[in-house]
Structure formats: structure tokens, C-alpha cells
């Protein structure tokens, strides 16, 4: 049996990683909601918060532009995997993917958390073709649920729409 202080440290670490993950997820959903194209606001979500056994996916979201996963590694520590669709830097989708990457590293930085969770962001594999992954899971779905994020225009766009009305 591991010493209690090590178990306590792992629990604190996992809670901090989980808090970071769900903060990133919330902010990412807000950004996805600003997209006008409905097909880019669809997500496939997988969730199993009932168990945190090693090698399990706790939560996962797959979107044609973004991929985010919270998992429990073999050492019982939580990890965040991510991915993003590579897009041209001249469009709104690039703004979303760069926002996502900055958010991921800002929220998990040691300056932003009580417990240092910087090593929870894993780069042993990164999804760079989210659209292909989304299509594959959509066709072979076993664990994911379809979700449409309701469209909410960005604040500036809302002001322009109200001015026209």
C-alpha cells in the first residue's frame, strides 16, 4: 500500500487536472458556439465519470476542429490529450484553434494552478486531423453521443445584428 501522503498528492493532482480540463472544455465550447456553420458546432462526446481506473477515458470531445480528452493513466494520474485541425491562418477557424492551444497551456501552467499540473498535458500523440477522426467515430460510433452546440454570435457580431434590427 502506498503512503497516505502520496495518495493525497495524487488526488490533489487529479482534482486540479480535472478542474483545468473542464475549464478548457467550457471555454472551448463558448468559442465553438460563435461559429456560424452548424456542422462545425456538432460534437461527439464520451463521458465516464463513474470510474477512474487506470487506462480509462473519463471524458472526450471530438469536433471537426478540436479534440480534447481527459484520461486516467496507468499510474492513476490524470492526463489531457488534445488535437486540432490544421487550417489556413487567414480564417476564423485558425483563430479558434490558436485560441484553443493558448488556452490549454495557459490554464494548465504552474502559475495558474495550486498544484503543478503542467506535465498533465501530453504530447506523446496529438490528433492533427480532427475532421477525419470525427467522421470515423460518427460512422463507427460505440461510446459517443452527438451534441450540437447552440449558436451564439460573438459579442461584436451581436451588437452589429442588433444595430441592423
Buried (B, 14 or more C-beta within 10 A) or exposed (E): EEEEEEEEBBEEBBBBBBBBBEBBBEBBBEBBBBBEEEEBBBBBBBBBEEEBEEEEBBBBBBBBBBBBBBBBEEEBBBBBBBBBBEBEEEEBBBBBBEBBEEBBEEBBBEEBBEBEBEEBBBEEEEBEBBBEBBEEBBEEEEEBEEBEBEEBBBEEEEEEEEEEE
